[in-house]
Amino acid sequence: MRQNYAISVFSLLIVLTNIACFSSAANGQSAAPVSLQEQLSAQYKLVKMSGAVVTDAGTTLAVQKGGVISVPWRALVLCPAKFQDNALHPSMGMCAAMLKDVSGYFKTGDKVYPTKIEVNLQKAKISFSVVSCDSCNGVDPPTSMKGQVVFQFPKGYLEKADAGTVENAIGQVFSIGNDTQTQSNQPRGQQEQAQREQPAQQEQAQPDPQTIQLGQGTDEVQAALGKPEKIVNLGPKQLYVYKDLKITFVNGKVSDVQ
């Protein structure tokens, strides 16, 4: 009887030990650190494209430094600029020479969307690709020009780098735009509709013009235009002088407007 009791207690201890080990492993797994790639992907929402058309806008970025070559959306080759040691080194060499007839440069202040972010820990670099936000830049028809910057860091730096520090480096070339431009985050069809509706809305918001007619009394004129800057009394004749208007009354009635 005692032997059976001892075996039962021993079996229970084994079960409890296994449960504790499983629980520790599960907790350790859930506490796995978020990778730099995941953190950057959360900070910079990638644009979604259908061909050269933006279907879902990404995070709006503003170009902070000139020197990033832009090529047409359908181009197979990119000529990336390099950001290293807090300086942007423009795209140069054979690649830039080959594309000189079809390429340009993003200007400082141009708005772009991120299209792809690749973190390479072994080579300590981040490839950051963008496409122009033509609706933000007022470009019509859209060009969908794209470009890339390689952010180069010291060897081993990215393996322990803080995401905020890396984002500060990226922000020296592509700063997150002031996204009060809700319109730039809408699909192009909605933007065009909003642009068409805007003049009509402005027209509706404008008050009806005030009308001054011959024969109106002084009270009617003041109700429409407010008090005049000057009143000139000439007996039966009065002059009401406004900023850009002069009204003549004879016997209290409008007789002339200048």
C-alpha positions, 0 to 999 in steps of 0.5 A, spaced: 500 500 500 505 504 501 509 502 495 503 504 491 502 511 494 509 512 493 508 511 486 502 515 485 506 521 488 512 520 484 507 520 478 504 526 480 510 530 481 513 528 474 506 531 471 507 537 475 514 538 473 512 537 465 506 542 466 511 547 469 516 546 464 511 547 458 508 553 461 515 556 462 517 555 454 510 558 452 511 564 456 518 565 453 515 564 446 510 569 447 515 574 450 520 573 443 522 580 441 519 584 436 524 584 430 527 591 427 523 589 420 517 588 424 518 595 427 519 598 421 513 595 417 509 598 423 512 605 423 511 605 415 505 603 412 507 600 405 503 603 399 498 598 395 499 598 387 495 595 382 500 596 376 502 604 376 495 606 380 495 607 388 489 603 390 491 603 398 495 609 400 501 608 405 504 613 410 506 619 406 513 621 407 516 628 405 523 628 401 528 631 405 534 631 401 536 631 394 540 626 390 535 620 390 534 618 382 527 617 380 525 612 375 519 610 371 514 605 375 515 599 370 523 600 370 526 594 372 533 597 375 533 602 380 539 606 382 539 607 389 542 613 393 546 611 399 545 614 406 552 613 410 555 617 416 549 622 416 550 624 409 546 622 403 551 620 397 547 621 390 546 615 385 552 615 380 556 611 376 554 606 370 547 605 373 545 613 373 549 614 366 544 608 363 538 611 365 539 618 364 534 619 359 528 616 363 530 618 370 530 624 374 531 626 381 526 627 387 526 634 389 526 636 396 519 637 399 516 631 394 511 627 397 512 619 396 510 613 399 514 607 401 513 601 397 518 596 400 523 595 406 528 590 407 533 589 413 539 586 412 542 584 419 548 581 416 550 587 411 548 592 416 543 595 411 536 597 410 533 598 403 528 603 403 524 603 396 519 609 395 514 611 389 511 618 388 505 621 391 503 624 385 496 626 388 500 630 393 505 633 389 499 636 384 502 632 378 497 630 373 497 625 369 501 621 374 508 619 373 509 614 379 516 615 379 520 610 384 526 610 387 531 607 393 535 609 398 540 604 402 541 606 409 548 603 411 550 602 418 557 599 421 557 592 421 553 589 427 550 595 428 543 593 426 543 587 430 542 591 437 539 597 434 534 601 437 528 602 432 527 609 434 535 611 432 534 607 425 527 611 424 531 618 426 536 616 420 531 614 415 527 621 417 533 625 415 532 623 408 524 621 408 520 624 414 513 622 415 509 627 412 504 632 416 498 627 414 493 632 415 492 631 408 487 626 409 485 627 401 492 624 399 490 618 403 484 617 399 484 613 393 485 617 386 477 616 384 475 619 391 480 625 391 478 627 384 471 627 386 472 631 392 476 636 388 470 637 383 465 638 389 470 643 393 468 649 388 461 647 389 461 647 396 465 653 396 460 657 392 454 654 397 458 657 403 458 664 400 453 669 402 448 672 397 451 679 395 447 685 398 443 689 394 442 696 394 436 699 390 434 706 388 429 709 393 431 705 399 431 708 406 437 709 410 435 704 415 434 699 409 441 700 407 444 700 414 441 693 415 444 691 409 451 694 409 452 696 416 454 703 419 458 707 414 465 710 415 462 717 414 455 721 414 455 727 410 449 732 412 447 737 406 440 739 408 435 734 404 441 731 401 446 726 405 452 722 403 453 715 406 461 713 405 463 706 406 470 703 404 469 702 397 462 705 396 458 712 396 451 712 397 447 719 396 440 720 399 435 725 397 430 726 402 432 720 406 431 715 399 437 712 395 438 717 389 445 715 387 450 709 388 458 710 386 
